[in-house]
């Protein structure tokens, strides 16, 4: 607590990222037996009271939830739900390190979206970084080879949705608080997870030919006490991780803390190796390095708004 403000902000963000990585570990572990929508429903229900407390703690009142822009926050939450659903379905199929690396193409899409949607000017060096980043994607995905997995497109689509939600958050952030956006994001997760449960919950439409399809369409299963606790813990993890990330960007400059979001790559590699024995091959390591390098460069550029990128993570969490 006696450390400089920037150092405390970095420590808070690194701790929040580490906690969020445990949620991915849990969901990937459960993906072979339970449907994603069941885990999302239990997670969102558990997180709901924590999000209310977070709104009260950071905003000082609950009125920020019911501002006139609540429906915009709800629509943005729906976009985040789609983005993270694609990410989690990819996580059920791919090694954890590869999935995380492909999802971290978000800064590349953020730069493109800012230029196409907001009309921002992109420096030549940033355009080169975007091109190199997508070259790194090709090294991981290996299109046209025997090792190509169609599910590798899922975290990339998730990153695209994530980037668009960040761009949408930019004007919204002038009138809405991060805590309120996180609350409505959680409500969206609950609503759409219940909708998916209504469609697939009976198991009549279950498709088991592919891990991602099975994770999406599998019917509800009565969980063991251990698995029920794991699903519910995701709600607590999301709330605690969100609080730490929000605090990091409140007390420290975003340019100082944003690059440390890539510490998630460390946890993706570590959990994949410890739990599933996954070890990226040389091409994948090269792709990961290129994507991380390009993303770090873009985050440090003035045209890439790191605070909004993190606001997108907050709302999705």
PyMOL commands that set and color helices and strands:
alter all, ss='L'
color gray80, all
select helices_A, chain A and resi 5-30+36-59+63-66+70-91+96-103+106-117+124-141+152-172+178-200+211-217+225-251+254-276+282-299+306-316
alter helices_A, ss='H'
color red, helices_A
deselect
rebuild
show_as cartoon
